[in-house]
Amino acid sequence: MMKLRIARAGLALTLLAMAGAPAFADASSEPEAKAESASKPSFVAADFDVPTLVEAEGFKIVPLGPDLARIDFDAYMSSIEHLQKTFSRSPSWPHEGISDADAMLDMQTEQARFSKRTSFAYAVLTPDGLRERGCVYVYPSTVDGYDAVVRMWVTKAEYDAGFEAALYNWVTEWIEADWPFENVAYPGRSVDWQTWDALVAQNKARDAQ
């Protein structure tokens, strides 16, 4: 049993109204799935209390939102090349040209999706909440056999310190213990990228028929 103190959502979050723009995490191998998730029904049951604060040894996680725009921006902009290689696998995110307005829109979009329960994006913060060590994303799967997909990243400094492996191990235990999913994909980890990309392409081709 993980030694966690979990604050559960009892009331809906108060959110800004949003235009349907994709958040930065859409720059992944399956952007269509993430972009469409904002308009799809919830992929967790209405009576499931989505975690809004989880505290663990050396870090805590909270939902991404406008109040975290600056420290989130500072985190990913400190690790542009690292994240292009390890997370987005693309130069589309992050990149030097991201503006403060872009960063804020990303946070508003993620917050709106969290409120609609269509996907859940979390910041991984230091215990004092002053620095972001990385992020974790939980969203529906478009691949048959999986009911959820979990992605994550850490900054270059945290990666070099070995935190990525520690975070992955913790997240897999957290998802198994506290989320209602039967089969979860961790692309690039539990499923290698070549296999995952092929499965995504296969499902897209089937849906296009």
KEGU-784577 format. One record per residue (C-alpha): x, y, z; residue number from 1. Coordinates in steps of 0.02 Angstrom, whole numbers, always signed. Example, Ala and Ser with C-alpha at 12.3 -4.5 7.8 and 13.67 -1.06 7.14 Angstrom:
+--------+--------+--------+-----+
!      X !      Y !      Z ! seq !
+--------+--------+--------+-----+
!   +615 !   -225 !   +390 !   1 !
!   +684 !    -53 !   +357 !   2 !
+--------+--------+--------+-----+
This chain:
+--------+--------+--------+-----+
!      X !      Y !      Z ! seq !
+--------+--------+--------+-----+
!     +0 !     +0 !     +0 !   1 !
!    +75 !   +167 !    -51 !   2 !
!    +89 !   +292 !    +90 !   3 !
!     -9 !   +432 !    +10 !   4 !
!   -123 !   +568 !    +67 !   5 !
!   -251 !   +591 !    -69 !   6 !
!   -373 !   +735 !    -83 !   7 !
!   -520 !   +682 !   -190 !   8 !
!   -628 !   +793 !   -299 !   9 !
!   -797 !   +820 !   -218 !  10 !
!   -859 !   +968 !   -320 !  11 !
!   -823 !  +1014 !   -500 !  12 !
!   -676 !  +1131 !   -527 !  13 !
!   -714 !  +1312 !   -571 !  14 !
!   -643 !  +1337 !   -745 !  15 !
!   -623 !  +1465 !   -882 !  16 !
!   -723 !  +1441 !  -1041 !  17 !
!   -608 !  +1376 !  -1176 !  18 !
!   -591 !  +1375 !  -1364 !  19 !
!   -551 !  +1201 !  -1430 !  20 !
!   -364 !  +1221 !  -1450 !  21 !
!   -247 !  +1074 !  -1419 !  22 !
!   -135 !  +1079 !  -1266 !  23 !
!    +53 !  +1057 !  -1281 !  24 !
!    +45 !   +873 !  -1236 !  25 !
!    -45 !   +843 !  -1400 !  26 !
!   +125 !   +842 !  -1483 !  27 !
!   +136 !   +655 !  -1457 !  28 !
!   +124 !   +503 !  -1569 !  29 !
!    -66 !   +511 !  -1560 !  30 !
!   -119 !   +694 !  -1562 !  31 !
!   -290 !   +659 !  -1638 !  32 !
!   -340 !   +552 !  -1489 !  33 !
!   -292 !   +687 !  -1365 !  34 !
!   -370 !   +829 !  -1465 !  35 !
!   -533 !   +735 !  -1484 !  36 !
!   -540 !   +690 !  -1300 !  37 !
!   -603 !   +864 !  -1253 !  38 !
!   -768 !   +830 !  -1341 !  39 !
!   -793 !   +647 !  -1294 !  40 !
!   -892 !   +584 !  -1143 !  41 !
!   -799 !   +550 !   -983 !  42 !
!   -694 !   +393 !   -987 !  43 !
!   -710 !   +369 !   -799 !  44 !
!   -873 !   +335 !   -708 !  45 !
!   -972 !   +481 !   -639 !  46 !
!   -950 !   +416 !   -462 !  47 !
!   -760 !   +400 !   -475 !  48 !
!   -672 !   +529 !   -367 !  49 !
!   -528 !   +590 !   -474 !  50 !
!   -371 !   +625 !   -370 !  51 !
!   -332 !   +811 !   -355 !  52 !
!   -184 !   +799 !   -237 !  53 !
!    -66 !   +653 !   -206 !  54 !
!    +85 !   +673 !    -94 !  55 !
!   +228 !   +550 !   -102 !  56 !
!   +408 !   +548 !    -43 !  57 !
!   +499 !   +692 !   -127 !  58 !
!   +356 !   +756 !   -233 !  59 !
!   +171 !   +788 !   -250 !  60 !
!    +55 !   +791 !   -399 !  61 !
!    -86 !   +913 !   -433 !  62 !
!   -192 !   +951 !   -588 !  63 !
!   -114 !  +1066 !   -716 !  64 !
!   -199 !  +1235 !   -727 !  65 !
!   -169 !  +1421 !   -753 !  66 !
!    -92 !  +1445 !   -581 !  67 !
!    +49 !  +1329 !   -634 !  68 !
!    +80 !  +1408 !   -804 !  69 !
!   +245 !  +1491 !   -756 !  70 !
!   +330 !  +1346 !   -666 !  71 !
!   +268 !  +1225 !   -799 !  72 !
!   +340 !  +1338 !   -935 !  73 !
!   +505 !  +1352 !   -843 !  74 !
!   +515 !  +1163 !   -826 !  75 !
!   +488 !  +1114 !  -1007 !  76 !
!   +586 !  +1260 !  -1079 !  77 !
!   +735 !  +1203 !   -976 !  78 !
!   +733 !  +1037 !  -1068 !  79 !
!   +683 !  +1071 !  -1248 !  80 !
!   +800 !   +950 !  -1336 !  81 !
!   +778 !   +817 !  -1203 !  82 !
!   +588 !   +820 !  -1216 !  83 !
!   +587 !   +824 !  -1406 !  84 !
!   +684 !   +661 !  -1400 !  85 !
!   +602 !   +574 !  -1252 !  86 !
!   +423 !   +637 !  -1244 !  87 !
!   +350 !   +718 !  -1400 !  88 !
!   +475 !   +633 !  -1517 !  89 !
!   +452 !   +789 !  -1622 !  90 !
!   +520 !   +968 !  -1635 !  91 !
!   +340 !  +1031 !  -1620 !  92 !
!   +351 !  +1034 !  -1428 !  93 !
!   +432 !  +1110 !  -1338 !  94 !
!   +515 !  +1241 !  -1446 !  95 !
!   +595 !  +1411 !  -1423 !  96 !
!   +446 !  +1507 !  -1490 !  97 !
!   +319 !  +1463 !  -1355 !  98 !
!   +245 !  +1624 !  -1287 !  99 !
!   +170 !  +1662 !  -1118 ! 100 !
!     -1 !  +1667 !  -1201 ! 101 !
!    +29 !  +1494 !  -1277 ! 102 !
!    +81 !  +1426 !  -1107 ! 103 !
!    -75 !  +1497 !  -1024 ! 104 !
!   -189 !  +1427 !  -1159 ! 105 !
!   -110 !  +1255 !  -1134 ! 106 !
!   -148 !  +1263 !   -950 ! 107 !
!   -327 !  +1321 !   -977 ! 108 !
!   -356 !  +1181 !  -1102 ! 109 !
!   -288 !  +1048 !   -984 ! 110 !
!   -392 !  +1117 !   -841 ! 111 !
!   -550 !  +1114 !   -948 ! 112 !
!   -519 !   +933 !   -998 ! 113 !
!   -492 !   +886 !   -817 ! 114 !
!   -657 !   +968 !   -769 ! 115 !
!   -748 !   +877 !   -910 ! 116 !
!   -663 !   +715 !   -855 ! 117 !
!   -605 !   +679 !  -1031 ! 118 !
!   -419 !   +675 !   -987 ! 119 !
!   -315 !   +712 !   -834 ! 120 !
!   -150 !   +807 !   -836 ! 121 !
!    -46 !   +825 !   -679 ! 122 !
!   +107 !   +925 !   -631 ! 123 !
!   +238 !   +833 !   -529 ! 124 !
!   +298 !   +964 !   -405 ! 125 !
!   +426 !   +975 !   -268 ! 126 !
!   +343 !   +956 !    -96 ! 127 !
!   +343 !  +1146 !    -73 ! 128 !
!   +258 !  +1168 !   -242 ! 129 !
!   +389 !  +1290 !   -305 ! 130 !
!   +465 !  +1186 !   -444 ! 131 !
!   +397 !  +1065 !   -573 ! 132 !
!   +494 !   +903 !   -591 ! 133 !
!   +387 !   +836 !   -733 ! 134 !
!   +209 !   +794 !   -785 ! 135 !
!    +93 !   +643 !   -795 ! 136 !
!    -53 !   +625 !   -918 ! 137 !
!   -197 !   +501 !   -908 ! 138 !
!   -312 !   +490 !  -1059 ! 139 !
!   -420 !   +368 !  -1157 ! 140 !
!   -342 !   +241 !  -1274 ! 141 !
!   -385 !   +227 !  -1458 ! 142 !
!   -302 !    +56 !  -1464 ! 143 !
!   -407 !   -100 !  -1437 ! 144 !
!   -365 !   -193 !  -1279 ! 145 !
!   -319 !    -40 !  -1178 ! 146 !
!   -441 !    +72 !  -1086 ! 147 !
!   -315 !   +207 !  -1040 ! 148 !
!   -148 !   +277 !  -1093 ! 149 !
!    -25 !   +356 !   -971 ! 150 !
!   +119 !   +466 !  -1029 ! 151 !
!   +245 !   +561 !   -924 ! 152 !
!   +400 !   +667 !   -936 ! 153 !
!   +532 !   +738 !   -820 ! 154 !
!   +655 !   +880 !   -848 ! 155 !
!   +831 !   +843 !   -908 ! 156 !
!   +901 !   +877 !   -735 ! 157 !
!   +778 !   +757 !   -655 ! 158 !
!   +811 !   +626 !   -789 ! 159 !
!   +998 !   +637 !   -757 ! 160 !
!   +964 !   +616 !   -571 ! 161 !
!   +868 !   +455 !   -603 ! 162 !
!   +696 !   +522 !   -561 ! 163 !
!   +611 !   +463 !   -721 ! 164 !
!   +626 !   +279 !   -674 ! 165 !
!   +570 !   +315 !   -496 ! 166 !
!   +419 !   +413 !   -558 ! 167 !
!   +369 !   +277 !   -681 ! 168 !
!   +374 !   +145 !   -545 ! 169 !
!   +270 !   +254 !   -429 ! 170 !
!   +144 !   +300 !   -564 ! 171 !
!   +112 !   +120 !   -614 ! 172 !
!    +75 !    +76 !   -433 ! 173 !
!    -36 !   +229 !   -412 ! 174 !
!   -136 !   +193 !   -570 ! 175 !
!   -161 !    +12 !   -519 ! 176 !
!   -211 !    +55 !   -342 ! 177 !
!   -319 !   +210 !   -365 ! 178 !
!   -388 !   +214 !   -542 ! 179 !
!   -528 !   +107 !   -616 ! 180 !
!   -437 !    +41 !   -769 ! 181 !
!   -413 !   -140 !   -819 ! 182 !
!   -276 !   -122 !   -951 ! 183 !
!   -162 !    +29 !   -960 ! 184 !
!    -33 !    +66 !  -1094 ! 185 !
!   +127 !   +158 !  -1053 ! 186 !
!   +194 !   +195 !  -1228 ! 187 !
!   +382 !   +190 !  -1237 ! 188 !
!   +386 !    +90 !  -1076 ! 189 !
!   +265 !    -56 !  -1055 ! 190 !
!   +239 !    -53 !  -1245 ! 191 !
!   +386 !     -6 !  -1355 ! 192 !
!   +360 !   +139 !  -1474 ! 193 !
!   +371 !    +37 !  -1634 ! 194 !
!   +234 !    -80 !  -1574 ! 195 !
!   +126 !    +61 !  -1506 ! 196 !
!   +138 !   +165 !  -1665 ! 197 !
!    +89 !    +13 !  -1768 ! 198 !
!    -63 !    -19 !  -1657 ! 199 !
!   -119 !   +162 !  -1669 ! 200 !
!   -101 !   +159 !  -1858 ! 201 !
!   -196 !     -5 !  -1868 ! 202 !
!   -342 !    +66 !  -1769 ! 203 !
!   -345 !   +226 !  -1872 ! 204 !
!   -352 !   +125 !  -2032 ! 205 !
!   -494 !    +20 !  -1964 ! 206 !
!   -594 !   +172 !  -1908 ! 207 !
!   -571 !   +253 !  -2079 ! 208 !
!   -652 !   +109 !  -2169 ! 209 !
+--------+--------+--------+-----+
